[in-house]
Amino acid sequence: MKKISVSLIFFITASISTMFSMASAGETDYEQRRARGIAVFGSLLGQADASAVAAKFEAENGALGSFALDFVLGDIWSRPGLSKRDRNLIVLTMLATLHQTNQLSYYVPGGLNHGLSATEIREIMTHIAAYAGFPRALDAMAETNRILTSLGHGPENGKLPAAEKFSDAQRRERGAAVMAKLSGNPATDPDKVLAALAGKLGPLGAYGIDFAFGEVWARSQLSRRDRSLLVVSVLTALGRTEELHIHVPAAIRHGVTKAELEELMLTAFAYAGAPLAVEGMHVVQELK
């Protein structure tokens, strides 16, 4: 593992100081963490008081349950640097990427409670196909649909809308426009964009522009900012550091702030593990 940078040490120190400053008079910092954790648990489940559910969760999972309540929910989820909607989007993405579909039972309802629409939640699973593969995306979509239907958000007439149909020329044009914004290269000629990739990626470059950018990225069901948060989350969870060097700056161009990317990596610490989060944080800290 790389040596932790001085800037990362300062960031972690500041984060710890922020958490200590949240303590209320008369409460220990542990009691405060637990109270925050139960509050977040309640917001995920849509319950005003989740104390009983939290106690059962801790009894079933022991120390692991304690840490999930106090650290994951009480520390990470309670930080002010990222909205609960965006953090929920990131967690849904990481769970689907890591094929942890059993955990979706908490975070699909949480997504609705935190401001994501059913359409946006399904679109997360659709976009994941281009970055983590169709098998994981389809498995996650199946569980997501089951949960959403049980919550009254089933597809109208039992059918989800199919993808729009575009000609090859339309896909290429749409893909080039997406890539121009993502890369910061204002070139608008699709053939020139493809030519720049062809030498390195061969036919993969063409499919990347036409499908990943021209069809998936260009869909309107999620904003480009949301899609950048999603892609950075996938790449972090998979440990694709080289690709993060492309998509972290792209996220900035799509309106994500450096502070929000730092929060994404802290969330990855809890959901994908410290080593992957540290690697991702190194890339974020390289931003000027």
One Martini backbone bead per residue (centre of mass of N, CA, C, O) as a GRO file, in nm:
protein
  288
    1MET     BB    1   0.099   0.034   0.019
    2LYS     BB    2   0.079   0.348   0.019
    3LYS     BB    3   0.175   0.631   0.140
    4ILE     BB    4   0.040   0.854   0.335
    5SER     BB    5  -0.051   1.158   0.297
    6VAL     BB    6  -0.056   1.462   0.440
    7SER     BB    7  -0.339   1.550   0.339
    8LEU     BB    8  -0.483   1.299   0.451
    9ILE     BB    9  -0.416   1.343   0.746
   10PHE     BB   10  -0.557   1.618   0.768
   11PHE     BB   11  -0.837   1.513   0.690
   12ILE     BB   12  -0.873   1.309   0.920
   13THR     BB   13  -0.831   1.509   1.154
   14ALA     BB   14  -1.069   1.695   1.078
   15SER     BB   15  -1.287   1.478   1.097
   16ILE     BB   16  -1.251   1.413   1.398
   17SER     BB   17  -1.307   1.699   1.499
   18THR     BB   18  -1.594   1.715   1.391
   19MET     BB   19  -1.713   1.482   1.561
   20PHE     BB   20  -1.647   1.605   1.840
   21SER     BB   21  -1.814   1.878   1.795
   22MET     BB   22  -2.106   1.720   1.810
   23ALA     BB   23  -2.118   1.709   2.098
   24SER     BB   24  -2.321   1.697   2.369
   25ALA     BB   25  -2.420   1.799   2.650
   26GLY     BB   26  -2.405   1.512   2.867
   27GLU     BB   27  -2.262   1.345   2.640
   28THR     BB   28  -2.113   1.103   2.507
   29ASP     BB   29  -1.965   1.015   2.219
   30TYR     BB   30  -2.100   0.739   2.206
   31GLU     BB   31  -2.395   0.826   2.246
   32GLN     BB   32  -2.394   1.004   1.994
   33ARG     BB   33  -2.335   0.792   1.783
   34ARG     BB   34  -2.577   0.610   1.845
   35ALA     BB   35  -2.797   0.820   1.789
   36ARG     BB   36  -2.719   0.867   1.495
   37GLY     BB   37  -2.745   0.574   1.400
   38ILE     BB   38  -3.048   0.540   1.465
   39ALA     BB   39  -3.145   0.771   1.286
   40VAL     BB   40  -3.046   0.652   1.019
   41PHE     BB   41  -3.191   0.385   1.037
   42GLY     BB   42  -3.471   0.518   1.033
   43SER     BB   43  -3.438   0.654   0.750
   44LEU     BB   44  -3.407   0.390   0.594
   45LEU     BB   45  -3.687   0.254   0.715
   46GLY     BB   46  -3.910   0.471   0.799
   47GLN     BB   47  -3.853   0.541   1.115
   48ALA     BB   48  -3.878   0.725   1.398
   49ASP     BB   49  -3.808   0.456   1.580
   50ALA     BB   50  -3.509   0.233   1.584
   51SER     BB   51  -3.428   0.097   1.858
   52ALA     BB   52  -3.538  -0.194   1.839
   53VAL     BB   53  -3.400  -0.272   1.572
   54ALA     BB   54  -3.112  -0.212   1.666
   55ALA     BB   55  -3.105  -0.417   1.899
   56LYS     BB   56  -3.153  -0.665   1.721
   57PHE     BB   57  -2.913  -0.624   1.532
   58GLU     BB   58  -2.696  -0.644   1.757
   59ALA     BB   59  -2.775  -0.925   1.868
   60GLU     BB   60  -2.718  -1.074   1.587
   61ASN     BB   61  -2.403  -0.928   1.541
   62GLY     BB   62  -2.275  -0.782   1.760
   63ALA     BB   63  -1.998  -0.608   1.709
   64LEU     BB   64  -2.076  -0.563   1.414
   65GLY     BB   65  -2.337  -0.413   1.482
   66SER     BB   66  -2.209  -0.185   1.640
   67PHE     BB   67  -2.032  -0.073   1.409
   68ALA     BB   68  -2.262  -0.018   1.209
   69LEU     BB   69  -2.403   0.191   1.390
   70ASP     BB   70  -2.157   0.378   1.486
   71PHE     BB   71  -1.985   0.407   1.221
   72VAL     BB   72  -2.148   0.393   0.959
   73LEU     BB   73  -2.396   0.569   1.073
   74GLY     BB   74  -2.277   0.764   1.301
   75ASP     BB   75  -2.037   0.867   1.125
   76ILE     BB   76  -2.055   0.859   0.812
   77TRP     BB   77  -2.366   0.927   0.757
   78SER     BB   78  -2.345   1.200   0.956
   79ARG     BB   79  -2.210   1.360   0.761
   80PRO     BB   80  -2.226   1.685   0.592
   81GLY     BB   81  -2.072   1.646   0.292
   82LEU     BB   82  -2.335   1.466   0.223
   83SER     BB   83  -2.605   1.363   0.107
   84LYS     BB   84  -2.824   1.108   0.156
   85ARG     BB   85  -2.887   1.062  -0.135
   86ASP     BB   86  -2.592   1.032  -0.239
   87ARG     BB   87  -2.504   0.810  -0.043
   88ASN     BB   88  -2.715   0.607  -0.139
   89LEU     BB   89  -2.619   0.588  -0.428
   90ILE     BB   90  -2.336   0.483  -0.360
   91VAL     BB   91  -2.424   0.227  -0.206
   92LEU     BB   92  -2.589   0.092  -0.425
   93THR     BB   93  -2.353   0.070  -0.620
   94MET     BB   94  -2.161  -0.103  -0.444
   95LEU     BB   95  -2.347  -0.343  -0.395
   96ALA     BB   96  -2.383  -0.420  -0.693
   97THR     BB   97  -2.081  -0.447  -0.765
   98LEU     BB   98  -2.041  -0.668  -0.514
   99HIS     BB   99  -2.300  -0.854  -0.498
  100GLN     BB  100  -2.492  -0.730  -0.241
  101THR     BB  101  -2.821  -0.791  -0.254
  102ASN     BB  102  -2.913  -0.833   0.046
  103GLN     BB  103  -2.863  -0.516   0.126
  104LEU     BB  104  -3.099  -0.378  -0.039
  105SER     BB  105  -3.325  -0.389   0.183
  106TYR     BB  106  -3.217  -0.111   0.305
  107TYR     BB  107  -3.135   0.088   0.039
  108VAL     BB  108  -3.391   0.113  -0.123
  109PRO     BB  109  -3.574   0.243   0.086
  110GLY     BB  110  -3.366   0.462   0.155
  111GLY     BB  111  -3.372   0.603  -0.118
  112LEU     BB  112  -3.663   0.698  -0.098
  113ASN     BB  113  -3.628   0.846   0.185
  114HIS     BB  114  -3.370   1.028   0.050
  115GLY     BB  115  -3.486   1.114  -0.270
  116LEU     BB  116  -3.515   0.882  -0.448
  117SER     BB  117  -3.631   0.740  -0.720
  118ALA     BB  118  -3.730   0.462  -0.875
  119THR     BB  119  -3.600   0.539  -1.143
  120GLU     BB  120  -3.315   0.599  -1.030
  121ILE     BB  121  -3.259   0.324  -0.906
  122ARG     BB  122  -3.280   0.164  -1.172
  123GLU     BB  123  -3.057   0.331  -1.321
  124ILE     BB  124  -2.821   0.237  -1.160
  125MET     BB  125  -2.834  -0.060  -1.265
  126THR     BB  126  -2.802   0.011  -1.563
  127HIS     BB  127  -2.521   0.155  -1.554
  128ILE     BB  128  -2.350  -0.078  -1.428
  129ALA     BB  129  -2.321  -0.260  -1.681
  130ALA     BB  130  -2.078  -0.085  -1.812
  131TYR     BB  131  -1.875  -0.132  -1.533
  132ALA     BB  132  -1.969  -0.443  -1.399
  133GLY     BB  133  -2.178  -0.580  -1.562
  134PHE     BB  134  -2.461  -0.761  -1.637
  135PRO     BB  135  -2.494  -0.972  -1.411
  136ARG     BB  136  -2.495  -0.772  -1.171
  137ALA     BB  137  -2.718  -0.585  -1.277
  138LEU     BB  138  -2.945  -0.800  -1.301
  139ASP     BB  139  -2.947  -0.892  -1.008
  140ALA     BB  140  -3.001  -0.611  -0.887
  141MET     BB  141  -3.264  -0.556  -1.041
  142ALA     BB  142  -3.432  -0.789  -0.933
  143GLU     BB  143  -3.423  -0.699  -0.633
  144THR     BB  144  -3.521  -0.412  -0.673
  145ASN     BB  145  -3.797  -0.483  -0.794
  146ARG     BB  146  -3.901  -0.641  -0.554
  147ILE     BB  147  -3.890  -0.411  -0.349
  148LEU     BB  148  -4.047  -0.190  -0.498
  149THR     BB  149  -4.308  -0.352  -0.527
  150SER     BB  150  -4.353  -0.390  -0.214
  151LEU     BB  151  -4.367  -0.049  -0.202
  152GLY     BB  152  -4.542   0.048  -0.469
  153HIS     BB  153  -4.309   0.041  -0.737
  154GLY     BB  154  -4.418  -0.085  -0.974
  155PRO     BB  155  -4.465  -0.148  -1.285
  156GLU     BB  156  -4.645  -0.046  -1.533
  157ASN     BB  157  -4.822  -0.312  -1.636
  158GLY     BB  158  -4.552  -0.493  -1.570
  159LYS     BB  159  -4.365  -0.273  -1.732
  160LEU     BB  160  -4.074  -0.165  -1.846
  161PRO     BB  161  -3.914   0.055  -2.021
  162ALA     BB  162  -3.757   0.071  -2.297
  163ALA     BB  163  -3.521   0.151  -2.491
  164GLU     BB  164  -3.412   0.359  -2.696
  165LYS     BB  165  -3.387   0.414  -3.048
  166PHE     BB  166  -3.076   0.414  -3.233
  167SER     BB  167  -2.865   0.499  -3.446
  168ASP     BB  168  -2.538   0.487  -3.509
  169ALA     BB  169  -2.510   0.793  -3.557
  170GLN     BB  170  -2.649   0.880  -3.293
  171ARG     BB  171  -2.467   0.737  -3.095
  172ARG     BB  172  -2.204   0.878  -3.181
  173GLU     BB  173  -2.293   1.169  -3.124
  174ARG     BB  174  -2.370   1.133  -2.825
  175GLY     BB  175  -2.096   1.014  -2.730
  176ALA     BB  176  -1.916   1.256  -2.806
  177ALA     BB  177  -2.055   1.461  -2.620
  178VAL     BB  178  -1.999   1.317  -2.355
  179MET     BB  179  -1.685   1.297  -2.386
  180ALA     BB  180  -1.623   1.596  -2.404
  181LYS     BB  181  -1.708   1.657  -2.110
  182LEU     BB  182  -1.549   1.437  -1.956
  183SER     BB  183  -1.254   1.522  -2.086
  184GLY     BB  184  -1.239   1.840  -2.184
  185ASN     BB  185  -1.293   1.800  -2.493
  186PRO     BB  186  -1.436   2.005  -2.752
  187ALA     BB  187  -1.469   1.796  -2.949
  188THR     BB  188  -1.736   1.720  -3.207
  189ASP     BB  189  -1.609   1.499  -3.377
  190PRO     BB  190  -1.668   1.168  -3.379
  191ASP     BB  191  -1.429   1.064  -3.554
  192LYS     BB  192  -1.204   1.195  -3.385
  193VAL     BB  193  -1.267   1.061  -3.121
  194LEU     BB  194  -1.231   0.770  -3.223
  195ALA     BB  195  -0.941   0.796  -3.334
  196ALA     BB  196  -0.812   0.848  -3.050
  197LEU     BB  197  -0.896   0.543  -2.953
  198ALA     BB  198  -0.831   0.317  -3.163
  199GLY     BB  199  -0.521   0.272  -3.111
  200LYS     BB  200  -0.579   0.157  -2.806
  201LEU     BB  201  -0.885  -0.014  -2.836
  202GLY     BB  202  -1.029  -0.041  -3.082
  203PRO     BB  203  -1.346  -0.168  -3.074
  204LEU     BB  204  -1.387  -0.069  -2.781
  205GLY     BB  205  -1.406   0.232  -2.847
  206ALA     BB  206  -1.669   0.224  -3.010
  207TYR     BB  207  -1.848   0.096  -2.784
  208GLY     BB  208  -1.799   0.309  -2.574
  209ILE     BB  209  -1.931   0.541  -2.729
  210ASP     BB  210  -2.203   0.410  -2.828
  211PHE     BB  211  -2.294   0.283  -2.551
  212ALA     BB  212  -2.189   0.410  -2.285
  213PHE     BB  213  -2.236   0.707  -2.399
  214GLY     BB  214  -2.475   0.706  -2.622
  215GLU     BB  215  -2.677   0.550  -2.414
  216VAL     BB  216  -2.625   0.558  -2.107
  217TRP     BB  217  -2.517   0.850  -2.038
  218ALA     BB  218  -2.756   0.996  -2.220
  219ARG     BB  219  -2.956   0.951  -2.022
  220SER     BB  220  -3.224   1.112  -1.820
  221GLN     BB  221  -3.261   0.951  -1.533
  222LEU     BB  222  -2.977   1.084  -1.489
  223SER     BB  223  -2.744   1.276  -1.404
  224ARG     BB  224  -2.418   1.348  -1.460
  225ARG     BB  225  -2.344   1.369  -1.167
  226ASP     BB  226  -2.457   1.097  -1.078
  227ARG     BB  227  -2.288   0.927  -1.279
  228SER     BB  228  -2.016   1.002  -1.158
  229LEU     BB  229  -2.062   0.891  -0.879
  230LEU     BB  230  -2.112   0.605  -0.979
  231VAL     BB  231  -1.844   0.546  -1.131
  232VAL     BB  232  -1.653   0.601  -0.896
  233SER     BB  233  -1.775   0.379  -0.719
  234VAL     BB  234  -1.712   0.138  -0.898
  235LEU     BB  235  -1.403   0.180  -0.927
  236THR     BB  236  -1.344   0.165  -0.626
  237ALA     BB  237  -1.469  -0.121  -0.566
  238LEU     BB  238  -1.263  -0.249  -0.801
  239GLY     BB  239  -0.975  -0.101  -0.812
  240ARG     BB  240  -0.968   0.129  -1.063
  241THR     BB  241  -0.735   0.361  -1.061
  242GLU     BB  242  -0.679   0.443  -1.355
  243GLU     BB  243  -0.979   0.528  -1.410
  244LEU     BB  244  -0.996   0.744  -1.187
  245HIS     BB  245  -0.810   0.951  -1.341
  246ILE     BB  246  -1.060   1.014  -1.529
  247HIS     BB  247  -1.334   1.032  -1.337
  248VAL     BB  248  -1.265   1.245  -1.127
  249PRO     BB  249  -1.237   1.495  -1.313
  250ALA     BB  250  -1.515   1.453  -1.444
  251ALA     BB  251  -1.681   1.507  -1.189
  252ILE     BB  252  -1.603   1.801  -1.168
  253ARG     BB  253  -1.729   1.878  -1.451
  254HIS     BB  254  -2.024   1.768  -1.326
  255GLY     BB  255  -2.027   1.908  -1.009
  256VAL     BB  256  -1.835   1.774  -0.829
  257THR     BB  257  -1.672   1.781  -0.538
  258LYS     BB  258  -1.402   1.719  -0.354
  259ALA     BB  259  -1.552   1.674  -0.087
  260GLU     BB  260  -1.747   1.458  -0.207
  261LEU     BB  261  -1.522   1.258  -0.285
  262GLU     BB  262  -1.422   1.213  -0.001
  263GLU     BB  263  -1.690   1.095   0.099
  264LEU     BB  264  -1.695   0.857  -0.089
  265MET     BB  265  -1.437   0.723   0.034
  266LEU     BB  266  -1.552   0.692   0.318
  267THR     BB  267  -1.780   0.507   0.228
  268ALA     BB  268  -1.592   0.286   0.111
  269PHE     BB  269  -1.472   0.198   0.376
  270ALA     BB  270  -1.748   0.061   0.472
  271TYR     BB  271  -1.826  -0.103   0.176
  272ALA     BB  272  -1.509  -0.191   0.053
  273GLY     BB  273  -1.273  -0.084   0.217
  274ALA     BB  274  -0.976   0.059   0.300
  275PRO     BB  275  -0.781   0.008   0.059
  276LEU     BB  276  -0.970   0.127  -0.162
  277ALA     BB  277  -1.012   0.404  -0.028
  278VAL     BB  278  -0.717   0.493  -0.028
  279GLU     BB  279  -0.670   0.483  -0.332
  280GLY     BB  280  -0.894   0.687  -0.399
  281MET     BB  281  -0.790   0.925  -0.221
  282HIS     BB  282  -0.532   0.976  -0.375
  283VAL     BB  283  -0.671   1.080  -0.632
  284VAL     BB  284  -0.826   1.314  -0.503
  285GLN     BB  285  -0.567   1.461  -0.377
  286GLU     BB  286  -0.456   1.543  -0.674
  287LEU     BB  287  -0.632   1.762  -0.679
  288LYS     BB  288  -0.638   2.122  -0.716
   0.00000   0.00000   0.00000
